[in-house]
Amino acid sequence: MSPKYINIFRATVFVAIFCVVSTPWNIIKNAAGLLAFLSGYSCFMGPLAGVMICDYYLIKKCKLDVDELYTDRGIYWYNGGWNWRAYVSFIIGFAPLMPGFAKSIDHSLNIGGAWKIYSFAWTFGFFTSVFVHYILCTYISVPTKSLVEIAVYPPQLGEEAPSIIEGEDAASKSTQVTAKEKEAAGMV
């Protein structure tokens, strides 16, 4: 995230310190703790999967420009590097699950019937995030810059990478595969 300050060594040291500070051995010391942790983990994973699946399959219709994924300030840069639609969808998907998560940690909490949603946390978070993300990206704030008409993938086995001259459109170049390369790749 900040390659100027965080290199591989510093990131490794940070993760090593975090692993000790988070005391993961306390999570697995008994079955109840492990189940509470996994249920709490599903509160985050369901909405996260919902946003990613909705964005790729429903919004972008499986069409990505792979080169742009690795381009600084490319079409997937959104608003200063943040896709606010995804964050809003994620938060709306997981916020209603927090009272149930709190009750799973401390059973003495009185949260009314809000704990019932927590019993199917992944499913609720997933479908809520899919619904909210689809509404946001289709009707409220369409991310038009990141929608491409034709998927652009890197060259496959046996294809020749197009040489792109600066200022020339990459989509206008075509790749050529010779008969010999097809035979070597098992395409014939």
Residue pairs with C-beta under 8 A, 6 or more apart in sequence:
6 14
26 33
27 33
27 34
27 37
28 34
36 104
36 105
39 101
39 104
39 118
39 121
40 101
40 104
40 105
42 121
42 122
42 125
43 94
43 97
43 98
43 101
43 118
43 121
43 122
43 125
44 94
44 125
45 122
45 125
46 93
46 94
46 121
46 122
46 123
46 124
46 125
46 126
46 129
47 89
47 90
47 91
47 93
47 94
47 125
47 126
47 128
47 129
48 90
48 129
49 126
49 129
50 89
50 93
50 125
50 126
50 127
50 128
50 129
50 130
50 133
51 86
51 89
51 90
51 93
51 129
51 130
51 133
53 130
54 89
54 129
54 130
54 133
54 134
54 137
55 86
55 133
55 137
56 62
56 64
58 130
58 134
59 133
59 134
59 137
59 138
59 143
59 147
60 146
60 147
60 148
62 151
63 147
63 148
63 149
63 150
63 151
64 148
64 151
64 152
65 74
65 75
65 148
65 151
65 152
66 152
66 153
66 154
67 152
67 154
67 170
68 74
68 75
68 76
68 152
69 76
75 145
75 146
75 148
76 146
78 84
78 143
78 146
83 143
85 133
85 136
85 137
85 141
85 143
86 133
88 132
88 136
89 129
89 132
89 133
89 136
90 129
92 128
92 129
92 132
93 124
93 125
93 126
93 128
93 129
93 132
94 125
94 129
96 114
96 117
96 124
96 128
97 117
97 118
97 121
97 124
97 125
99 109
99 111
99 114
99 115
99 118
100 111
100 114
100 115
100 116
100 117
100 118
100 119
100 121
101 118
101 121
102 109
102 111
103 109
103 111
103 114
103 115
103 118
104 115
104 118
117 124
137 143
150 171
152 170
152 171
154 161
155 161
155 162
155 175
157 185
158 177
158 181
158 182
158 184
158 185
158 187
159 175
159 176
159 177
159 181
160 175
160 176
160 177
160 181
161 175
162 170
162 173
162 174
162 175
163 173
164 170
164 173
177 187
179 188
182 188
